[in-house]
Amino acid sequence: MGPGREDMMTGEALAALEQSDVIIGYTVYLGLLGERFQGKELLSTPMRQETERCQLAFQEAEKGKQVALICSGDAGIYGMASLMYEIGKTHLETELVVIPGITAASSGAAVLGAPLNHDFCVISLSDLLTPWEKIEKRLVAAAEGDFAMAIYNPSSHKRKDYLMRACDILLCHIEGERACGYVENIGREGTRAVTCTLRELRETQVNMFTTVFIGNAGSEIINGKLVTKRGYQIERNTGICRNN
């Protein structure tokens, strides 16, 4: 469902919600749907009960209902799609369809400028399901490969210094003046975009609703926007000016 705003959902996603008998999701995401779908049967589980949420979706589908399990962003990017397929091994009679959404890398990049306009990677700093040692290796590999980066989950109440730790790792491989930026509350009230250098980013406190962007060696800040260039050769008009 993208950021959750109706005008940032795909037509396919809206149609799926309209056709569903039951909509299942994390409580916050159900709230973002607004009044349009309040007539549907809405079911939720708390945070960190993703497995139970997916199992609930299959249970409701096996009652003959059409079920929509919602995620923010894109269900296949740090979402529930893979877990649904894993659980679906024991629910082969239920048809599972994944509908793409607008992930924070895309929607945030559009607000910030064009930071992912060349090869890029997406890395989450959440170590809830991934060991920090593996996250560190991925940061190093991205820096050495000169990828532009979109950083998800840069901070939380329990991980306040994780963005600083990530920047320290990157600063061992990238110059401190590397063009960067971040976007808070993408597609929601209070959207805010900031451009900065990697060194400045290290000293920045961000919240859990922030997506961070690290440019590659060719990125630059143009008129307040973070831009990663494709490499096109721009022909400049040249001429001679004479005073009469």
C-alpha positions as a Markdown table, in Angstrom:
| # | Residue | x | y | z |
|---|---|---|---|---|
| 1 | Met | 0.0 | 0.0 | 0.0 |
| 2 | Gly | 3.0 | 2.3 | -0.4 |
| 3 | Pro | 3.2 | 5.0 | 2.3 |
| 4 | Gly | -0.5 | 4.4 | 2.9 |
| 5 | Arg | -2.0 | 7.4 | 1.1 |
| 6 | Glu | -4.6 | 6.5 | -1.4 |
| 7 | Asp | -3.2 | 8.5 | -4.2 |
| 8 | Met | 0.2 | 6.7 | -3.8 |
| 9 | Met | -1.3 | 3.2 | -4.1 |
| 10 | Thr | -1.4 | 1.5 | -7.5 |
| 11 | Gly | -4.8 | 0.9 | -9.2 |
| 12 | Glu | -4.2 | -2.8 | -8.8 |
| 13 | Ala | -3.7 | -2.5 | -5.0 |
| 14 | Leu | -6.9 | -0.4 | -4.7 |
| 15 | Ala | -8.9 | -2.9 | -6.8 |
| 16 | Ala | -7.6 | -5.8 | -4.6 |
| 17 | Leu | -8.8 | -4.0 | -1.5 |
| 18 | Glu | -12.1 | -3.2 | -3.0 |
| 19 | Gln | -12.7 | -6.8 | -4.0 |
| 20 | Ser | -11.6 | -8.3 | -0.6 |
| 21 | Asp | -14.0 | -9.5 | 2.1 |
| 22 | Val | -11.3 | -9.2 | 4.8 |
| 23 | Ile | -8.3 | -6.9 | 5.1 |
| 24 | Ile | -5.6 | -8.0 | 7.5 |
| 25 | Gly | -2.7 | -5.9 | 8.7 |
| 26 | Tyr | -0.7 | -4.2 | 11.4 |
| 27 | Thr | -3.0 | -1.9 | 13.4 |
| 28 | Val | -1.2 | 1.3 | 12.2 |
| 29 | Tyr | -1.5 | 0.3 | 8.5 |
| 30 | Leu | -5.2 | -0.4 | 8.8 |
| 31 | Gly | -5.6 | 3.1 | 10.3 |
| 32 | Leu | -3.9 | 4.6 | 7.2 |
| 33 | Leu | -6.6 | 3.1 | 4.9 |
| 34 | Gly | -9.0 | 5.8 | 6.1 |
| 35 | Glu | -12.8 | 5.7 | 5.7 |
| 36 | Arg | -12.9 | 4.1 | 2.3 |
| 37 | Phe | -12.5 | 0.5 | 3.5 |
| 38 | Gln | -14.0 | 0.8 | 7.0 |
| 39 | Gly | -17.0 | -1.3 | 5.8 |
| 40 | Lys | -14.7 | -4.3 | 5.3 |
| 41 | Glu | -14.0 | -6.9 | 7.9 |
| 42 | Leu | -10.7 | -5.6 | 9.4 |
| 43 | Leu | -8.4 | -7.9 | 11.4 |
| 44 | Ser | -5.0 | -7.1 | 13.0 |
| 45 | Thr | -2.2 | -8.5 | 15.1 |
| 46 | Pro | 0.3 | -6.4 | 17.1 |
| 47 | Met | 3.9 | -5.6 | 16.0 |
| 48 | Arg | 6.2 | -8.6 | 15.8 |
| 49 | Gln | 3.3 | -11.0 | 15.3 |
| 50 | Glu | 3.9 | -11.2 | 11.5 |
| 51 | Thr | 3.8 | -15.0 | 11.4 |
| 52 | Glu | 0.5 | -15.0 | 13.2 |
| 53 | Arg | -0.8 | -12.4 | 10.8 |
| 54 | Cys | 0.1 | -14.5 | 7.8 |
| 55 | Gln | -1.5 | -17.6 | 9.3 |
| 56 | Leu | -4.6 | -15.6 | 10.0 |
| 57 | Ala | -4.8 | -14.6 | 6.3 |
| 58 | Phe | -4.7 | -18.3 | 5.2 |
| 59 | Gln | -7.3 | -19.3 | 7.8 |
| 60 | Glu | -9.7 | -16.6 | 6.6 |
| 61 | Ala | -9.1 | -17.5 | 3.0 |
| 62 | Glu | -9.9 | -21.2 | 3.8 |
| 63 | Lys | -13.3 | -20.0 | 5.0 |
| 64 | Gly | -14.1 | -19.0 | 1.4 |
| 65 | Lys | -13.3 | -15.4 | 1.8 |
| 66 | Gln | -11.1 | -13.2 | -0.4 |
| 67 | Val | -8.4 | -11.8 | 1.8 |
| 68 | Ala | -6.0 | -8.8 | 1.5 |
| 69 | Leu | -3.0 | -8.9 | 3.7 |
| 70 | Ile | -1.6 | -5.4 | 3.7 |
| 71 | Cys | 2.0 | -4.1 | 4.1 |
| 72 | Ser | 3.4 | -0.6 | 3.8 |
| 73 | Gly | 5.7 | 0.0 | 0.9 |
| 74 | Asp | 6.0 | -3.1 | -1.3 |
| 75 | Ala | 5.1 | -6.6 | 0.1 |
| 76 | Gly | 8.1 | -8.1 | -1.6 |
| 77 | Ile | 10.7 | -5.6 | -0.2 |
| 78 | Tyr | 11.1 | -6.1 | 3.6 |
| 79 | Gly | 7.4 | -7.1 | 3.5 |
| 80 | Met | 5.3 | -10.2 | 4.1 |
| 81 | Ala | 5.4 | -11.8 | 0.6 |
| 82 | Ser | 8.2 | -14.3 | 1.3 |
| 83 | Leu | 6.7 | -15.3 | 4.7 |
| 84 | Met | 3.4 | -15.9 | 3.0 |
| 85 | Tyr | 5.0 | -18.2 | 0.5 |
| 86 | Glu | 6.8 | -20.0 | 3.3 |
| 87 | Ile | 3.6 | -20.6 | 5.2 |
| 88 | Gly | 1.8 | -21.3 | 2.0 |
| 89 | Lys | 3.7 | -24.6 | 1.6 |
| 90 | Thr | 1.0 | -26.1 | 3.9 |
| 91 | His | -1.9 | -24.2 | 2.3 |
| 92 | Leu | -1.5 | -25.3 | -1.3 |
| 93 | Glu | -5.3 | -25.1 | -2.0 |
| 94 | Thr | -5.1 | -21.3 | -1.4 |
| 95 | Glu | -4.1 | -19.1 | -4.3 |
| 96 | Leu | -1.5 | -16.4 | -3.4 |
| 97 | Val | -1.1 | -13.3 | -5.5 |
| 98 | Val | 1.5 | -10.6 | -4.7 |
| 99 | Ile | 0.6 | -7.0 | -5.7 |
| 100 | Pro | 3.5 | -4.6 | -6.1 |
| 101 | Gly | 3.5 | -1.3 | -4.2 |
| 102 | Ile | 5.7 | 1.8 | -4.0 |
| 103 | Thr | 8.6 | 1.2 | -1.7 |
| 104 | Ala | 10.3 | 3.9 | 0.4 |
| 105 | Ala | 13.4 | 3.8 | -1.9 |
| 106 | Ser | 11.3 | 5.0 | -4.8 |
| 107 | Ser | 8.9 | 7.4 | -3.1 |
| 108 | Gly | 11.7 | 8.9 | -1.0 |
| 109 | Ala | 14.0 | 9.2 | -4.0 |
| 110 | Ala | 11.3 | 11.2 | -5.8 |
| 111 | Val | 11.1 | 13.7 | -2.9 |
| 112 | Leu | 14.9 | 14.0 | -2.5 |
| 113 | Gly | 15.7 | 14.4 | -6.2 |
| 114 | Ala | 17.2 | 11.5 | -8.2 |
| 115 | Pro | 19.6 | 9.7 | -5.8 |
| 116 | Leu | 19.1 | 6.2 | -7.2 |
| 117 | Asn | 19.4 | 6.9 | -10.9 |
| 118 | His | 22.3 | 4.5 | -11.4 |
| 119 | Asp | 23.1 | 1.1 | -9.9 |
| 120 | Phe | 22.0 | 1.0 | -6.3 |
| 121 | Cys | 21.3 | -1.3 | -3.3 |
| 122 | Val | 18.9 | -1.2 | -0.4 |
| 123 | Ile | 20.2 | -2.2 | 3.0 |
| 124 | Ser | 18.2 | -2.3 | 6.3 |
| 125 | Leu | 20.0 | -1.5 | 9.5 |
| 126 | Ser | 17.5 | -3.5 | 11.6 |
| 127 | Asp | 19.3 | -6.4 | 13.3 |
| 128 | Leu | 16.1 | -7.9 | 14.5 |
| 129 | Leu | 16.3 | -10.7 | 11.9 |
| 130 | Thr | 19.7 | -10.1 | 10.4 |
| 131 | Pro | 23.0 | -10.2 | 12.5 |
| 132 | Trp | 24.8 | -6.8 | 12.6 |
| 133 | Glu | 28.0 | -8.5 | 11.4 |
| 134 | Lys | 26.2 | -9.4 | 8.1 |
| 135 | Ile | 24.8 | -5.8 | 7.8 |
| 136 | Glu | 28.3 | -4.5 | 8.3 |
| 137 | Lys | 29.6 | -6.7 | 5.5 |
| 138 | Arg | 26.9 | -5.5 | 3.2 |
| 139 | Leu | 27.7 | -1.8 | 3.9 |
| 140 | Val | 31.4 | -2.4 | 3.1 |
| 141 | Ala | 30.6 | -4.3 | -0.1 |
| 142 | Ala | 28.2 | -1.5 | -1.3 |
| 143 | Ala | 30.8 | 1.2 | -0.5 |
| 144 | Glu | 33.6 | -0.7 | -2.3 |
| 145 | Gly | 31.3 | -1.4 | -5.3 |
| 146 | Asp | 30.4 | 2.4 | -5.5 |
| 147 | Phe | 26.7 | 1.7 | -5.2 |
| 148 | Ala | 24.3 | 4.4 | -4.4 |
| 149 | Met | 22.4 | 3.2 | -1.3 |
| 150 | Ala | 19.0 | 3.5 | 0.2 |
| 151 | Ile | 19.1 | 2.7 | 4.0 |
| 152 | Tyr | 16.0 | 1.4 | 5.6 |
| 153 | Asn | 15.3 | 1.3 | 9.4 |
| 154 | Pro | 18.2 | 3.6 | 10.3 |
| 155 | Ser | 17.1 | 4.1 | 13.9 |
| 156 | Ser | 14.7 | 3.1 | 16.6 |
| 157 | His | 14.3 | 3.5 | 20.3 |
| 158 | Lys | 16.6 | 0.6 | 20.9 |
| 159 | Arg | 19.0 | 1.4 | 18.0 |
| 160 | Lys | 19.6 | 5.1 | 18.4 |
| 161 | Asp | 23.2 | 4.9 | 17.3 |
| 162 | Tyr | 22.9 | 2.5 | 14.4 |
| 163 | Leu | 23.0 | 5.2 | 11.7 |
| 164 | Met | 26.2 | 6.6 | 13.3 |
| 165 | Arg | 27.7 | 3.2 | 13.4 |
| 166 | Ala | 26.8 | 2.6 | 9.7 |
| 167 | Cys | 28.3 | 6.0 | 8.8 |
| 168 | Asp | 31.5 | 5.1 | 10.6 |
| 169 | Ile | 31.8 | 1.9 | 8.6 |
| 170 | Leu | 31.2 | 3.8 | 5.3 |
| 171 | Leu | 33.7 | 6.6 | 6.2 |
| 172 | Cys | 36.4 | 4.0 | 6.2 |
| 173 | His | 35.7 | 3.6 | 2.5 |
| 174 | Ile | 34.0 | 6.8 | 1.3 |
| 175 | Glu | 35.0 | 10.4 | 1.6 |
| 176 | Gly | 33.3 | 12.5 | 4.3 |
| 177 | Glu | 32.0 | 15.0 | 1.7 |
| 178 | Arg | 30.0 | 12.3 | -0.2 |
| 179 | Ala | 26.6 | 13.7 | -1.1 |
| 180 | Cys | 23.8 | 12.2 | 1.0 |
| 181 | Gly | 20.3 | 12.9 | 2.2 |
| 182 | Tyr | 17.3 | 11.6 | 4.0 |
| 183 | Val | 13.5 | 11.9 | 3.9 |
| 184 | Glu | 11.2 | 11.7 | 6.9 |
| 185 | Asn | 7.5 | 10.6 | 6.8 |
| 186 | Ile | 7.5 | 9.9 | 3.1 |
| 187 | Gly | 4.0 | 10.4 | 1.6 |
| 188 | Arg | 2.6 | 11.3 | 5.0 |
| 189 | Glu | 1.9 | 14.4 | 7.0 |
| 190 | Gly | 5.2 | 16.2 | 7.9 |
| 191 | Thr | 7.2 | 14.9 | 4.9 |
| 192 | Arg | 10.7 | 16.5 | 5.2 |
| 193 | Ala | 13.7 | 16.1 | 2.9 |
| 194 | Val | 17.3 | 17.1 | 3.8 |
| 195 | Thr | 20.5 | 16.9 | 1.8 |
| 196 | Cys | 23.9 | 16.7 | 3.6 |
| 197 | Thr | 27.3 | 15.2 | 3.4 |
| 198 | Leu | 28.2 | 11.8 | 4.8 |
| 199 | Arg | 30.1 | 13.4 | 7.7 |
| 200 | Glu | 27.1 | 15.6 | 8.5 |
| 201 | Leu | 24.8 | 12.6 | 8.3 |
| 202 | Arg | 26.9 | 10.8 | 10.9 |
| 203 | Glu | 25.9 | 13.5 | 13.4 |
| 204 | Thr | 22.2 | 13.5 | 12.5 |
| 205 | Gln | 19.5 | 11.9 | 14.7 |
| 206 | Val | 16.7 | 10.4 | 12.6 |
| 207 | Asn | 13.6 | 8.5 | 13.5 |
| 208 | Met | 12.2 | 5.1 | 12.5 |
| 209 | Phe | 10.1 | 6.7 | 9.8 |
| 210 | Thr | 13.2 | 8.0 | 7.9 |
| 211 | Thr | 14.8 | 6.6 | 4.8 |
| 212 | Val | 18.5 | 7.5 | 4.2 |
| 213 | Phe | 20.2 | 7.9 | 0.9 |
| 214 | Ile | 23.9 | 7.7 | 0.3 |
| 215 | Gly | 25.2 | 8.8 | -3.1 |
| 216 | Asn | 27.9 | 7.2 | -5.2 |
| 217 | Ala | 31.1 | 8.8 | -6.3 |
| 218 | Gly | 29.4 | 10.7 | -9.1 |
| 219 | Ser | 26.4 | 12.0 | -7.0 |
| 220 | Glu | 26.1 | 15.7 | -6.2 |
| 221 | Ile | 23.7 | 18.1 | -4.7 |
| 222 | Ile | 22.1 | 20.2 | -7.4 |
| 223 | Asn | 19.8 | 23.1 | -6.4 |
| 224 | Gly | 19.1 | 21.4 | -3.1 |
| 225 | Lys | 18.4 | 18.0 | -4.6 |
| 226 | Leu | 20.5 | 14.8 | -4.4 |
| 227 | Val | 21.3 | 13.6 | -7.9 |
| 228 | Thr | 23.1 | 10.5 | -9.0 |
| 229 | Lys | 24.0 | 10.9 | -12.6 |
| 230 | Arg | 23.7 | 8.3 | -15.3 |
| 231 | Gly | 26.7 | 9.4 | -17.2 |
| 232 | Tyr | 25.2 | 11.2 | -20.1 |
| 233 | Gln | 27.4 | 13.7 | -21.9 |
| 234 | Ile | 25.7 | 17.0 | -22.0 |
| 235 | Glu | 26.7 | 19.3 | -24.8 |
| 236 | Arg | 27.1 | 22.9 | -23.8 |
| 237 | Asn | 26.5 | 25.6 | -26.3 |
| 238 | Thr | 29.6 | 27.5 | -27.0 |
| 239 | Gly | 30.0 | 30.8 | -28.9 |
| 240 | Ile | 31.8 | 34.0 | -29.1 |
| 241 | Cys | 30.4 | 37.3 | -27.8 |
| 242 | Arg | 31.5 | 40.5 | -29.4 |
| 243 | Asn | 30.8 | 44.0 | -28.2 |
| 244 | Asn | 29.9 | 46.3 | -31.1 |
